[in-house]
Amino acid sequence: MSAGSAWATAAVAAVTGGYALVSRRLASTAVSAPLVFTAAGVLIGPVGLGLLDLERDAGPVLTLAEVALALVLFTDAATIRSEEFRSGWFLPVRLLVVALPLTIAGGALLAWALLPGLTAWELALAGVVLAPTDASVGKAAVFAPRIPAVVRHGLNAECGLNECLVLPVFAVLLAGLPGTAASHQGVARILGQVLVLSPLLGVLVGGLGGWLLRRAWAGGLVAHDWRHIVPLALVTMAGTLAAATGGSAFVAAWVTGFVFTAALGAGPPPDGTQDGVPDGAPDGQDDTLESVEHLAALLAALSFMVFGAVLLGPALTHLNWRVVTYAVLSLTVVRMLPTALALMGSGLRPATVAYTGWFGPRGLPSLVLGLLVAAEEVPGTRPTGTVIAVTVGLSVLLHGVSAVALADRYGRWYERAVARRVALRESVADRVPGVHPLPEWKKW
């Protein structure tokens, strides 16, 4: 290990350990984990101490970011719960079917108006990369207990599903952009690999893995601790097989997580359990995914630090009014107007529509896709990379800082409305038995 790499590793470890020591205290403040790690990344990047640089450390940086996103996609898919859609299904469905395409189109049109010289592929790429949302950036706003369950579950489900929906579109756009590594394969081939091959690998690996784990646990063949390793092995296998065959490791990881949970929960409960929950699981919950969840949270935090160092820091040196205007409008008009249109006729109050529209923060999916675009080093993608970096950075700041205050204000409005016995569409999920709070691991 070179001296530069050693100092960079030491700095990353120091920031990670330091945040861990005060994480509980910071959890209830406006200082979010993504904000801390992004700021630390800017400090150790080229515009700061120069310990981390994309040109020098491209391999490790991309590997970390890709593994983090694959694990997050796996855990997002694996923890999708049916009760989130039982009564409040209309919210994520409207956001995904109506608001998401409008957001992509709005982002592309905004890039056309503010970033002259980009091709149609590059305009579309900007819209797609900045379309998925990330609940961890504004976690207090998404996971606050006083927020109506239909809003909590709806925003969480949107974040877990929209990233997978945009990944095939991103892969096709990147393949259609001249000069990229995937351009020689052609759009048609990439489309088949992403939409057919990658999901098929996810189904096979996730389904077989879940079935084998359930059978092994029922037969007393697998130790309690080693059960946690199986999901890590499965997502690694699916991702590497997809990458080796030219497919999308991200799509394969998401499908693997979804199918794994379905296969693991099928059939009769294993021996030594009650209602299919292994003995020793905390609070009656199956903790099979515990290790992969914690690892995903850690790598996601480190990815924000990498983002601050290699993307946001350099992008701040290229700021101009076009970039800043794009970032501001992307987080407001481009997100909030499609959300308002999607929720017309839903019965939700204006306060809820505004809250849902504002808390569509950009985070890990956008920054990883932005890193992939930047790593291609195609001349025409530089403006795209800059606006992606500044938009995600501004989202980390604004959504992180506003999450606690706005969640508290919106929660008080909802409590007053319920106390007046007003018939609210927002309270429909609160009246449905079996809708439980979100798991603690998602609140990192």
C-alpha positions as CSV (number, residue, x, y, z in Angstrom):
1,M,0.0,0.0,0.0
2,S,1.4,3.4,-1.0
3,A,1.7,6.2,1.5
4,G,-1.1,8.1,-0.2
5,S,-3.5,5.1,0.0
6,A,-2.5,4.5,3.6
7,W,-3.4,8.1,4.6
8,A,-6.7,7.9,2.7
9,T,-7.6,4.6,4.4
10,A,-6.7,6.1,7.8
11,A,-8.8,9.2,7.2
12,V,-11.8,7.1,6.1
13,A,-11.5,4.9,9.2
14,A,-11.2,7.9,11.4
15,V,-14.4,9.5,10.0
16,T,-16.3,6.3,10.2
17,G,-15.3,5.5,13.8
18,G,-15.9,9.1,14.9
19,Y,-19.4,9.2,13.4
20,A,-20.2,5.8,15.0
21,L,-19.3,7.2,18.5
22,V,-21.9,10.0,18.2
23,S,-24.4,8.4,15.8
24,R,-27.2,8.1,18.3
25,R,-26.9,11.7,19.4
26,L,-26.8,12.9,15.7
27,A,-29.8,10.7,14.7
28,S,-32.3,13.2,16.1
29,T,-30.6,16.3,14.7
30,A,-30.3,17.9,11.3
31,V,-26.7,16.4,10.9
32,S,-27.4,13.3,8.8
33,A,-24.9,10.5,8.1
34,P,-24.8,11.3,4.4
35,L,-24.1,14.9,5.2
36,V,-21.2,14.1,7.5
37,F,-19.6,11.6,5.2
38,T,-20.1,13.8,2.1
39,A,-18.5,16.8,3.9
40,A,-15.6,14.6,5.0
41,G,-15.1,13.4,1.5
42,V,-14.8,16.9,0.1
43,L,-12.2,17.5,2.8
44,I,-10.0,14.5,1.8
45,G,-10.5,14.9,-1.9
46,P,-8.5,16.9,-4.5
47,V,-9.9,20.2,-3.4
48,G,-8.9,19.5,0.2
49,L,-6.1,17.2,1.4
50,G,-5.8,15.4,-1.9
51,L,-5.9,11.9,-0.3
52,L,-8.4,10.5,-2.7
53,D,-8.7,11.2,-6.5
54,L,-10.9,9.6,-9.2
55,E,-8.1,9.6,-11.8
56,R,-5.6,7.9,-9.4
57,D,-8.1,5.7,-7.4
58,A,-10.7,4.9,-10.0
59,G,-10.6,1.1,-9.5
60,P,-11.2,1.0,-5.8
61,V,-13.7,3.9,-5.8
62,L,-15.9,2.3,-8.5
63,T,-15.7,-1.1,-6.8
64,L,-16.8,0.3,-3.5
65,A,-19.7,2.3,-5.0
66,E,-20.9,-0.6,-7.1
67,V,-20.8,-3.1,-4.3
68,A,-22.6,-0.6,-2.0
69,L,-25.4,-0.1,-4.5
70,A,-25.8,-3.8,-5.2
71,L,-26.1,-4.6,-1.5
72,V,-28.6,-1.7,-1.0
73,L,-30.7,-2.9,-3.9
74,F,-30.6,-6.5,-2.5
75,T,-31.8,-5.4,0.9
76,D,-34.4,-3.0,-0.4
77,A,-35.9,-5.8,-2.5
78,A,-35.6,-8.4,0.3
79,T,-37.4,-6.2,2.8
80,I,-40.3,-5.1,0.7
81,R,-43.4,-6.1,2.7
82,S,-46.9,-6.7,1.5
83,E,-48.4,-4.6,4.3
84,E,-46.8,-1.5,2.8
85,F,-49.2,-2.0,-0.2
86,R,-52.2,-3.4,1.6
87,S,-54.1,-0.2,2.0
88,G,-51.7,2.6,0.9
89,W,-50.7,1.0,-2.4
90,F,-52.0,4.0,-4.3
91,L,-49.2,6.3,-3.2
92,P,-46.1,4.3,-4.4
93,V,-48.0,3.2,-7.5
94,R,-48.8,6.7,-8.5
95,L,-45.3,7.9,-7.7
96,L,-43.7,5.1,-9.8
97,V,-46.1,4.9,-12.7
98,V,-46.9,8.6,-13.2
99,A,-44.4,10.8,-11.3
100,L,-41.2,8.8,-12.2
101,P,-41.6,9.1,-16.0
102,L,-42.5,12.8,-15.7
103,T,-39.5,13.4,-13.5
104,I,-37.2,11.8,-16.0
105,A,-38.7,13.8,-18.8
106,G,-38.6,17.0,-16.8
107,G,-34.9,16.4,-15.9
108,A,-34.0,15.9,-19.6
109,L,-36.0,19.0,-20.7
110,L,-34.3,21.1,-18.0
111,A,-30.9,19.9,-19.1
112,W,-31.8,20.9,-22.7
113,A,-32.7,24.4,-21.6
114,L,-29.7,25.0,-19.3
115,L,-26.9,22.8,-20.6
116,P,-26.4,23.6,-24.3
117,G,-24.4,21.3,-26.5
118,L,-25.6,18.0,-25.1
119,T,-26.9,15.2,-27.3
120,A,-30.3,13.6,-26.9
121,W,-28.6,10.6,-25.2
122,E,-26.8,12.9,-22.7
123,L,-29.9,14.9,-22.0
124,A,-31.9,11.7,-21.3
125,L,-29.0,10.4,-19.2
126,A,-29.1,13.4,-16.9
127,G,-32.8,12.9,-16.4
128,V,-32.5,9.2,-15.6
129,V,-29.6,9.4,-13.2
130,L,-31.3,12.1,-11.1
131,A,-34.7,10.4,-11.0
132,P,-34.3,7.7,-8.3
133,T,-34.7,8.8,-4.7
134,D,-32.9,7.7,-1.6
135,A,-34.6,7.6,1.8
136,S,-31.4,7.6,3.8
137,V,-30.6,11.2,2.8
138,G,-33.8,12.5,4.6
139,K,-34.3,9.5,6.9
140,A,-36.0,11.5,9.7
141,A,-38.6,12.7,7.2
142,V,-39.3,9.2,5.8
143,F,-39.1,7.1,9.0
144,A,-40.4,9.5,11.7
145,P,-43.0,7.5,13.8
146,R,-45.5,10.5,13.9
147,I,-45.7,10.6,10.1
148,P,-48.8,8.8,8.7
149,A,-48.0,5.2,7.9
150,V,-49.3,5.6,4.4
151,V,-46.7,8.3,3.7
152,R,-43.9,6.4,5.5
153,H,-44.5,3.2,3.7
154,G,-45.2,4.9,0.4
155,L,-42.0,6.9,0.3
156,N,-40.0,3.9,1.5
157,A,-41.5,1.7,-1.2
158,E,-40.9,4.3,-3.8
159,C,-37.2,4.5,-2.9
160,G,-36.9,0.7,-3.0
161,L,-38.5,0.3,-6.4
162,N,-37.7,3.3,-8.5
163,E,-34.0,2.6,-8.5
164,C,-34.5,-0.8,-10.1
165,L,-36.9,0.7,-12.7
166,V,-34.4,3.3,-13.9
167,L,-31.4,0.9,-14.0
168,P,-32.3,-0.8,-17.4
169,V,-32.9,2.7,-18.9
170,F,-29.6,3.9,-17.7
171,A,-27.8,0.9,-19.1
172,V,-29.4,1.4,-22.5
173,L,-28.6,5.1,-22.6
174,L,-25.0,4.5,-21.6
175,A,-24.6,1.9,-24.3
176,G,-26.1,4.3,-26.9
177,L,-23.6,7.0,-26.0
178,P,-20.6,6.9,-28.4
179,G,-17.3,6.4,-26.7
180,T,-18.5,4.4,-23.7
181,A,-17.3,0.9,-22.8
182,A,-20.7,-0.6,-23.5
183,S,-21.3,1.3,-26.8
184,H,-19.6,-1.4,-28.9
185,Q,-22.2,-4.0,-27.7
186,G,-25.1,-2.1,-29.1
187,V,-28.4,-1.0,-27.5
188,A,-30.3,-4.1,-28.5
189,R,-27.8,-6.5,-27.0
190,I,-27.6,-4.5,-23.8
191,L,-31.3,-4.4,-23.5
192,G,-31.6,-8.1,-23.8
193,Q,-28.9,-8.7,-21.2
194,V,-30.4,-6.2,-18.7
195,L,-34.1,-7.1,-19.1
196,V,-33.7,-10.8,-19.7
197,L,-30.4,-12.3,-18.6
198,S,-29.9,-10.3,-15.4
199,P,-33.4,-10.9,-14.0
200,L,-33.1,-14.6,-14.9
201,L,-29.9,-14.9,-13.0
202,G,-31.5,-13.2,-10.1
203,V,-34.5,-15.6,-10.1
204,L,-32.3,-18.6,-10.3
205,V,-29.8,-17.6,-7.6
206,G,-32.3,-16.0,-5.3
207,G,-34.9,-18.8,-5.6
208,L,-32.4,-21.7,-5.3
209,G,-30.5,-20.0,-2.5
210,G,-33.7,-19.2,-0.5
211,W,-35.0,-22.7,-0.9
212,L,-31.7,-24.4,0.0
213,L,-31.3,-22.2,3.1
214,R,-34.8,-23.0,4.3
215,R,-34.2,-26.7,3.8
216,A,-30.8,-26.6,5.5
217,W,-32.2,-24.7,8.5
218,A,-35.2,-27.0,8.8
219,G,-32.8,-30.0,8.8
220,G,-30.5,-28.5,11.4
221,L,-27.6,-28.3,9.0
222,V,-26.7,-24.6,9.2
223,A,-25.4,-22.8,12.2
224,H,-27.3,-19.7,13.4
225,D,-24.4,-17.3,12.7
226,W,-23.6,-18.8,9.3
227,R,-27.1,-18.4,8.1
228,H,-26.3,-14.6,7.9
229,I,-23.6,-15.3,5.4
230,V,-25.9,-16.9,2.8
231,P,-27.5,-13.6,1.6
232,L,-24.0,-12.1,1.1
233,A,-22.9,-15.1,-0.9
234,L,-26.1,-15.0,-3.0
235,V,-25.9,-11.3,-3.9
236,T,-22.2,-11.7,-4.7
237,M,-22.8,-14.7,-6.9
238,A,-25.7,-13.0,-8.8
239,G,-23.9,-9.7,-9.3
240,T,-20.6,-11.3,-10.5
241,L,-22.4,-13.7,-12.9
242,A,-24.4,-10.8,-14.3
243,A,-21.2,-8.7,-14.8
244,A,-19.3,-11.7,-16.3
245,T,-22.1,-12.2,-18.9
246,G,-22.5,-8.6,-19.8
247,G,-25.6,-8.0,-17.8
248,S,-26.4,-5.6,-15.0
249,A,-25.2,-6.6,-11.5
250,F,-27.6,-4.1,-10.0
251,V,-30.7,-5.6,-11.7
252,A,-29.5,-9.1,-10.8
253,A,-29.0,-8.0,-7.1
254,W,-32.4,-6.5,-6.8
255,V,-34.2,-9.5,-8.3
256,T,-32.1,-11.9,-6.2
257,G,-33.2,-10.1,-3.0
258,F,-36.9,-10.1,-3.9
259,V,-36.9,-13.8,-5.0
260,F,-34.7,-14.9,-2.1
261,T,-37.2,-13.6,0.5
262,A,-40.1,-15.2,-1.3
263,A,-38.4,-18.5,-1.5
264,L,-37.2,-18.4,2.1
265,G,-40.7,-17.7,3.3
266,A,-42.4,-20.4,1.2
267,G,-43.5,-23.8,2.6
268,P,-43.9,-25.0,6.2
269,P,-41.9,-23.3,9.0
270,P,-38.5,-24.9,9.7
271,D,-38.0,-27.0,12.8
272,G,-37.2,-25.1,16.0
273,T,-39.1,-22.0,15.0
274,Q,-42.4,-20.4,15.6
275,D,-44.3,-18.9,12.6
276,G,-41.2,-19.4,10.5
277,V,-38.9,-17.2,12.7
278,P,-35.7,-18.9,13.8
279,D,-35.0,-19.3,17.5
280,G,-32.8,-16.6,18.9
281,A,-34.0,-13.9,16.4
282,P,-34.5,-10.6,18.3
283,D,-38.0,-9.3,19.0
284,G,-39.5,-12.2,17.1
285,Q,-38.0,-11.1,13.8
286,D,-36.1,-13.2,11.4
287,D,-32.5,-11.8,11.4
288,T,-31.2,-13.7,8.3
289,L,-30.5,-10.4,6.5
290,E,-28.8,-8.8,9.5
291,S,-25.2,-9.0,8.2
292,V,-25.9,-7.9,4.7
293,E,-28.1,-5.0,6.0
294,H,-25.3,-3.7,8.3
295,L,-22.7,-4.1,5.6
296,A,-24.9,-2.3,3.1
297,A,-25.4,0.6,5.5
298,L,-21.6,0.9,6.1
299,L,-20.7,0.8,2.4
300,A,-23.4,3.3,1.6
301,A,-21.9,5.7,4.1
302,L,-18.5,5.2,2.7
303,S,-19.9,5.8,-0.8
304,F,-21.1,9.2,0.2
305,M,-17.5,10.0,1.4
306,V,-16.1,8.8,-1.9
307,F,-18.8,10.9,-3.7
308,G,-17.7,14.0,-1.8
309,A,-14.1,13.5,-2.6
310,V,-14.1,12.5,-6.3
311,L,-17.3,14.0,-7.7
312,L,-18.7,16.8,-5.5
313,G,-15.4,18.5,-4.6
314,P,-14.1,18.8,-8.2
315,A,-17.6,19.8,-9.4
316,L,-17.6,22.8,-6.9
317,T,-14.7,24.2,-8.8
318,H,-16.8,24.3,-12.0
319,L,-19.9,26.0,-10.6
320,N,-21.8,28.5,-12.7
321,W,-25.4,29.8,-12.7
322,R,-26.6,27.1,-15.1
323,V,-25.4,24.2,-12.9
324,V,-26.8,25.8,-9.7
325,T,-30.1,26.6,-11.4
326,Y,-30.4,23.0,-12.7
327,A,-29.7,21.6,-9.2
328,V,-32.3,23.8,-7.5
329,L,-35.0,23.2,-10.1
330,S,-34.3,19.5,-10.2
331,L,-34.9,19.2,-6.4
332,T,-38.0,21.4,-6.5
333,V,-40.0,21.8,-9.8
334,V,-38.8,18.6,-11.5
335,R,-39.7,16.5,-8.5
336,M,-42.6,18.4,-6.9
337,L,-44.7,19.1,-10.0
338,P,-44.8,15.5,-11.2
339,T,-45.6,14.4,-7.7
340,A,-48.5,16.9,-7.5
341,L,-49.8,15.7,-10.9
342,A,-49.5,12.0,-9.9
343,L,-51.5,12.6,-6.7
344,M,-54.3,14.5,-8.2
345,G,-57.6,12.9,-7.2
346,S,-55.9,10.7,-4.6
347,G,-57.7,12.4,-1.7
348,L,-54.4,13.4,0.0
349,R,-54.3,16.8,1.6
350,P,-52.1,19.6,0.1
351,A,-49.8,19.3,3.1
352,T,-49.1,15.7,2.3
353,V,-48.6,16.3,-1.4
354,A,-46.1,19.0,-0.7
355,Y,-44.3,16.9,1.9
356,T,-44.2,13.9,-0.4
357,G,-42.9,16.1,-3.3
358,W,-40.2,17.7,-1.3
359,F,-38.9,14.6,0.3
360,G,-37.7,12.9,-2.9
361,P,-34.0,13.2,-2.0
362,R,-31.3,12.1,-4.4
363,G,-28.6,9.9,-3.0
364,L,-26.8,6.6,-3.4
365,P,-28.3,5.5,-6.7
366,S,-27.7,8.8,-8.4
367,L,-24.1,9.2,-7.1
368,V,-23.2,5.7,-8.1
369,L,-24.6,6.1,-11.6
370,G,-22.9,9.5,-11.7
371,L,-19.6,7.9,-10.9
372,L,-20.1,5.4,-13.7
373,V,-20.7,8.2,-16.1
374,A,-17.7,10.1,-14.9
375,A,-15.5,7.0,-15.1
376,E,-16.2,6.7,-18.9
377,E,-14.3,9.9,-19.5
378,V,-16.4,10.7,-22.5
379,P,-15.9,14.5,-23.2
380,G,-19.6,15.2,-23.7
381,T,-20.5,13.8,-20.3
382,R,-18.5,16.3,-18.2
383,P,-21.4,18.8,-17.9
384,T,-23.7,15.9,-17.0
385,G,-21.4,14.7,-14.3
386,T,-21.1,18.2,-12.8
387,V,-24.8,18.7,-12.6
388,I,-25.3,15.3,-11.1
389,A,-22.7,15.9,-8.4
390,V,-24.0,19.3,-7.5
391,T,-27.7,18.2,-7.4
392,V,-26.9,15.2,-5.2
393,G,-24.7,17.4,-3.0
394,L,-27.4,20.0,-2.6
395,S,-30.0,17.3,-1.9
396,V,-27.8,15.8,0.9
397,L,-27.5,19.3,2.4
398,L,-31.1,20.6,2.0
399,H,-33.0,17.4,2.6
400,G,-30.8,16.4,5.5
401,V,-31.0,19.7,7.3
402,S,-34.8,20.1,6.7
403,A,-35.8,16.5,7.5
404,V,-36.2,16.8,11.3
405,A,-37.9,20.1,11.4
406,L,-40.4,19.5,8.5
407,A,-41.2,16.0,9.8
408,D,-42.0,17.5,13.2
409,R,-44.2,20.2,11.6
410,Y,-46.0,17.8,9.3
411,G,-46.5,15.3,12.1
412,R,-48.1,18.0,14.3
413,W,-50.4,18.9,11.5
414,Y,-51.4,15.3,11.1
415,E,-52.0,14.8,14.8
416,R,-54.2,17.9,15.0
417,A,-56.2,16.8,12.0
418,V,-56.7,13.3,13.5
419,A,-57.7,14.9,16.8
420,R,-60.4,16.9,15.1
421,R,-61.7,13.5,13.8
422,V,-61.3,14.7,10.2
423,A,-61.6,11.8,7.7
424,L,-58.2,11.6,6.2
425,R,-57.0,9.5,3.4
426,E,-53.6,9.7,5.1
427,S,-54.8,7.7,8.0
428,V,-56.0,4.7,6.0
429,A,-52.9,2.6,6.7
430,D,-52.9,3.5,10.4
431,R,-56.3,1.7,10.7
432,V,-55.1,-1.5,9.1
433,P,-53.9,-4.3,11.5
434,G,-50.5,-5.8,10.8
435,V,-48.8,-2.7,9.5
436,H,-45.6,-2.5,11.6
437,P,-42.9,0.1,12.0
438,L,-40.0,0.0,9.5
439,P,-37.0,-2.1,10.5
440,E,-34.3,-0.3,12.5
441,W,-31.5,-1.0,10.0
442,K,-33.1,1.3,7.5
443,K,-32.8,4.2,9.9
444,W,-29.0,4.5,9.7
